[in-house]
Structures are given as structure tokens and as C-alpha cells.
Amino acid sequence: MSKKDSLDYPKFKELPLKPEREIKFNTKEGTWMSVDVSPDGKTIAFDLMGDIYSIPFEGGKATPITTGIAYETHPRFSPDGERILFTSDRAGNDNLWYIDMVKKRYRTSHQRQNWRCARSALDSRW
């Protein structure tokens, strides 16, 4: 008897592809990852396999910030530490998005398409 995959993905109606199954894995290491440290030095944000995670600087369990079919990379903390800027194809092309870590909301940062790397603005107004 085969067990049906559970599909608990965020819905991105703009994406033409729909996930057909979920693959779970555990790991203690990664390669070719982008990493950033929060301004207060307490949290690390990193990308792994197309998702963004956070982990306490002193160690512990990683917590997913983004999940799903979109490919998300290059997390960067805002200078105030309240937002994380990242590159995502969640709307079809690579674009800059950020998550407000206080309000837990996603927003697109720029309408220009095909950004390759997220970088924080120096004045915290991105």
C-alpha cells in the first residue's frame, strides 16, 4: 500500500508548475550556500536546496523561513535585522523579495526582473 504524499506548500498561483510530491531529508552540512549574520550577531540566515533557513549563532536546529517549489537563495539581513532580503523565482523570474521577520509577511522588493543576488541597502530602506 503506497502512502500519498502530503502537499502543504505555500500557494504561488503565478508559478506555472505545481508540486507533485514532497521529499524530506535531514542533513548536518551543506555546500555552495549563501550565509549572512544578523546585525545583533544572534542569528544566521542561510540557503540550502532552494529554501531559506535561520539558526541561532551558537548552534541548534535550523528553522525554515521559506519552503515550497520556488527556488530561493542569497539571504541578507536588513541593517535593523527586522527583514531578510532574498532572491526568488516565486513569480516566474528571479526577483528580489523580503520577509518581514516581525510581521511574518513576504513582499517583492523590486519590479526589475532577473536579479541574481540580494544585497542589503546601507540605509535600511529596502
N, C-alpha and C positions, 0 to 999 in steps of 0.2 A: 504494500500500500504506500503510495507516494504522498508526501505531505505537501500541501500547497504553500508556495512562498507567500509571506506576508508583505504587502506593499504599503508601507506607511511613509511615503515620500511627500515632501512639500510639493504642492501643485504649481507648476510653472506652465501655464497654458500657452505661453509664447513658444515653447520648445516643440519642434515637430516630432521628436522621439518620445515615446513613453516607455518607462522601465517595464521589463517583463519578469524580472526576478531580482532578489536581493542576495548578495554574497556577504557573509560575515567572516571576519578574520581577527585574530589577535596578533600583535607584534610588539616587540620591545625596542625596535630600531628601524631606521629608515635612511634612505639616501636621496640625494638631489632634492632637498627640502629647503624652503624659504622659512626663515625664523626671525622673529622680532621680539624684543623685550619691552614690557610696558614701562612708561616713564617712572613709575614708582618702584620698579625693579622686582615686583612681586609675581608677575605672570609672564609666561612665554606663549606666544601665538606661533603656530607653525602649520604648514600644509603637508598633507600626506594622502596620496592616491586621489587627489582631486577634491578633498574636503579640508576645511579649516578647523583646527583644534586649539584648545588652550590647556595649559598645565601650570601648576604652581612652580615658581622658580626653584624652590627647594626640593621639588620632586613630587611624585604621586601619580594619580591616574589622570590621563588626558580626557578632556570633555569636548565632545563635538560642538562646534559653533555653527557649521554648515554641514548639511548632508543632502543626499539625493543625487539625481542624474547630472546636474550641472557640474562642470569642471571648474574648481575654484582654487586659486593659488595666490602667492605673494602677499600674505597678510602684513599690514603695517599699522601700528597703534597711532592714533592721533596724539599730538603733544600733550593733551589733557588726559589721555588714557581712557576716555569715555567711548571712543569709536574705534573700529578696526576697518581699515580700507583694504580691499582685496580685488583681484581680477577674477571675473566670472563670465562664462558663456551662457548664463541662465536666460538671457533674452535672445540667444541665437549667435551673437558675435561676442568676442572678448570686449568687455567694458569694465569700467571701474564702478564698484558698489561699496557700500559700507554698512556695517551693522552698528546700531546704537546699542552699546552694551548695557546701558541703563534702562532704556525703553524696550529693548529686545525687538527692534524693528529694522528691516532692510530697506535701503534706499539706493537708487542709482546715483552716482556722484557726478557723472558727466554724460552728455549725449553723444560725444565723439565715439566712434566705434573703433575696434581693433587696437585697444590698449594692450600692451604686452607686460607691463609691470606696474604695480601700485606703489606710489610713493607719497609720503605724508607732506602736506604743505607746512611750511615753517610757522605760520600764524594760527594754526588750529581752526581755520575757517573752511575746511574742505568738506 
